[in-house]
């Protein structure tokens, strides 16, 4: 199965265990998208995508509605996307994406997790260059040849196409995410996208054992428990 799909699937499963955090994060993302691009789904592709994702992850409809309605209520909240890059044990690396209304709080929380695990926080770009930033689109209903034809007809050049258990997984440039989906929908109008993400994919993975693995797993647990943490990417095969 594709590397990006594995990384995101694991992240979703871990985050899904803490429903309150999941709901809170989607509420923030949806509010910020509506604030930036308007509350009409058809006119705001980012908002539409977030709402569709939230529904797939069973975020209650009233949470979604309240987040959108907040834009019209006069509320003026503001959230910043911030990224922290970490060096873990034995050559492991971690990218932590946060969505926060208090950058000092988020960096303090991440730094606390780092200190507890005796790992290091790197400078901006010190880890990210070892990852590929790609969009991942997964669906069923077309084989690899038909998928490639649909993309070519739409004038799209993608990084890779994989097949796994009847699912087609496309990897492409983040800027092509919506165009890729539109190209597939043009030939498969009722398609449901099982995966619809923009992710950071490690160029190489490593395997940890013993104490190194224990430290790394503790780091992941501490990071996932931080309220502002949106997504965690890493290069460890788990």
N, C-alpha and C positions, 0 to 999 in steps of 0.2 A: 504494500500500500504506500502511497505517496508520503514523503517526509512531512510536508506541510499538513496534510490531513491528520497524521499521527499527532503532531504537536498540538494542533488546535483541539482535536478530539479529547486529548488528555486534559487540556486546560478546562474545557467545558465540563468534563466529568468531575474534576476537583472543585471547581467553582460552584457547580450545581448542588454540592452537598450543603452549602451555606446559602439557603434561599434568600434570606433577608439581604445579604450582601449583593446577590445577583440582582434582586429587584431594585435595590438602591442604585447600583451602577447603571442599570438600564434607564432608570428615571433620570439620572444625570445626563447620560448620553442623549436621550430623546429630547430633554429640555434644551440642551445646548444646540442640538441640530435644528430644532424648531425656532429657537431664538435667532440663529444665524441665517437660516434659509426660508423661514416662513412655515406656517402650520399646515398648509395644504400638501397632502402626501404626493399627489401627482405632479406638483410643481417643485417638490423638494426630494430629489432622489435619495439623498443621504438619510433623511427622516423616514422615508418609505422603507428603505432597507433595514433600518434599525427596528422599526415597528414589526416588520415581518420576522426578523430574528427573535425579537422579544416574544412574539406569539409562539414561535416554534419551541422556545425554551419555557413555555407555559407561564410567562409573566402575566399576572392578572390584568384584565382589560382596564380596570379602574385605575391601576397604577400608570398605565400608558396614557390614558385620557387625562389624568391629573397633571402629568408631566407636560403634555402639550398645552392644556388649558392654562397652565401657570404663565405661559408667555403673554396671554391676554389679560392676566390678572393684575399686571403692573409690577410683578416681581422682577427684580433685576439681579439675579444671581449670575455668577460668572465662574466658569471652570476652565482650568488650564490643563493641557496635555503635557506631561513631563516624562522624561525617560531617564532611567538610571541603569548604568552598565556595571556588572559585577564580575569579579574573578573568583571562582569557587575553588574547591580542592582539586588537585591533580589535573590541572588543565581544563577544568570545566568553566563555562562562561554562562552568564545569565543576563537577559535584558528584561527590565521591569518597566512596563508602561503604566502610568497613573493618570487618573482624571481627578483633579482636586480643586477645591476652592481655597486652599491654603497650602502653598508650596512648602513653607517652613515645616508644617505638620507632616507632609508626605516624606520629605527628605529625612526628617528626624526619625520617623517610623522605619523607613528602609535602612537607615544607618544603624538603628538599634538591632535590627535583624542581622545585619552584616557583622556587627560587633559580637553578638551572641554566638555566632558560628565561626568567628575568627577568620573571616574571609575579607576580601578587599573590594572597595568601590573604585572603579576606574573613571578616567576622564571621558568626556563626551567623544564618541567615535572610537574609543579604545577597544571596544568589543563589537560594535555594530558592523564593522567592515568584514567580519568573519561570518556574516549572515547575508542572505539574499532577501530583499524585500519584494514579495510577490503577492498577487491575488490568486486565490484558489477557488475554483467553481466546480462543484461536484453534483452530478445528477444521473438519472437513469432514463433510458429510452433511445439512445443513439450509440452505435458502435464507434470505434476510433476513426474509421474511414469517413463515416457520415459526419462526424463532429468536425474533422479536419476540413471537409468540403464546405460545411456551413461557415467556418471561420474564414476560409480563403475567399468565399463569395462576399463576405463582409469586409474584406480587405484587412484582416487581422493576422498578425504574426505572433504566435505564443511561444513560450519557453518549452513546454512539454505537454503531452497528453498521456495519461495512464488509464488502464482499465483494471478494476478489481471487483470481483463478485458482481459483475453486471453494472457496476457504477463507473461512469466516465469522470475523470478528474483532470481539469485543465489548470495549468500554471501559466500565468502571464504577468504583464506589467500592471501595477496597481491602477494606473490611469486608464487601463482598458477593461476594468471590471464590468462596468455597465454595458459597454459595447459587446463584450463576450456573452453576457447574459442575453442581450437583445438578439445577437446572432443565433443563439440556440433557440430562443423563443420564436424566432421567425420560421423555423422548420419544425418546432415541437411546441406548439402554442400552449399546451396544458402542462408544461414541464414544472416540476417542483424541484427547487435547488436544495439538496441536502447539505451542501457546503457553499458558503458565500462569504469569503473572508479576505482580508488583507493581513498578511502575516510576515513574520521574520523567520526565515528557515536557515538553520545552521548549514554551512557549506560542508562541514565534516562533523560526525558524531563521535563521542568517546564512550567508553564503558568504565564505570567506577565499581569498586568492590570494597568490602570491609568498612573501616572507619571513614574513609573518604565518602562512600555512598551514604553512610549514616549522617554525616555532616551535611551533605548535599540535600538529602531528603528533609532534614530539619530546617534547612534554609528555605526550601520550597514551602513547607508548612507555615513558617513564620511570615513569609511574604504573602501567601494566600489569605492570611488572617488580617492583613492590613486593609482598612476600609477603602483607602484611595487606590489600591492596586487594581488595575483593569485587566491586564494580561501579563503572563510571565512566559518568556521564551528561553530555551536553554539548549545546550548541545549534548546532553547526556541521554544515552539510550536506556530507557527504563522498562 
